[in-house]
């Protein structure tokens, strides 16, 4: 029997994993609380810890989990910037879900864009009050506009296909351009200067942290629309707010926020929000914020559950040789140079 402790569990997590409960020799322990150094003890007696983007998996937490005999940390997401992979090496295997539904995230980015530029959210609120005036709802065509896509992995390329369907001109930046893709790659500065719309689809690294800052915004067109469905810290939120107030940024559509860990995924409607910066962003008429919702489709949840359980099963069935392992030994964390032909440790 494999015992898995799920941290930061929501109803949709339970439903997606419980649908597969009879397929594996697995016992679930669902916990509402986030994983921190203080809550790590709740995993004592389990074999695997399953975490999400806002759980804290630093060295202190990893050392505690290792002391409790935890053999694996299974992320039910693609991103792993909240995990100290180096600290885990040699102690606990770390796996993730590299792709669950790139369509879900790309389509959500497109939905945010359309909602913003066609003022759909404002029209919805008006008509519920029987206000059918069109004043202030003028938008603009996507056809013929230039969209700059930062990051051309699976999600970025699907978003590019969607934009091309609207008749948009697409330019892109990626540190590792996709070969023979037909994508028009430019420098990041050129992308900032030419784009009417900028959409972020890249991972959070030391290099990409705050890639959208005051200096970057200065290079952009007046009225630029900025989309972020990747990681909050790609954008310096203070600089974004300043750009909005200066009328440089025409609109911002955010599914992620740098300080979201203690805010998103919870109902805080009856509380005063202590994050003044987020409050000010939400109050802006040209800002749309969704709470890390882009991944949330039935297809994605099912794929996350299936891949997570497959990752866990591969460890116990193959003597520690894991599918989708994040290995620190080889230097390239996501793609082991040995192509998983040997155990990482």
DABELVEN-V22954 format. One record per run of one state. SS is the DSSP state (~ for helix, > for strand, _ for the rest). FROM is the first residue (numbers start at 1). TO is the last residue. If there is no record, write none. Layout:
SS_FROM_TO + SS_FROM_TO
//
This chain:
__1_1 + >_2_6 + __7_10 + ~_11_18 + __19_20 + ~_21_23 + __24_25 + >_26_30 + __31_39 + ~_40_43 + __44_47 + >_48_51 + __52_56 + >_57_57 + __58_58 + ~_59_67 + __68_71 + >_72_75 + __76_82 + >_83_83 + __84_84 + ~_85_88 + __89_92 + >_93_95 + __96_101 + ~_102_117 + __118_119 + ~_120_128 + __129_145 + >_146_150 + __151_153 + ~_154_165 + __166_168 + >_169_173 + __174_184 + >_185_185 + __186_187 + ~_188_194 + __195_196 + >_197_200 + __201_211 + >_212_212 + __213_213 + ~_214_219 + __220_223 + >_224_228 + __229_231 + ~_232_234 + >_235_235 + __236_236 + ~_237_245 + __246_248 + >_249_254 + __255_259 + ~_260_262 + __263_275 + ~_276_283 + __284_286 + >_287_289 + __290_297 + ~_298_317 + __318_324 + >_325_325 + __326_345
//
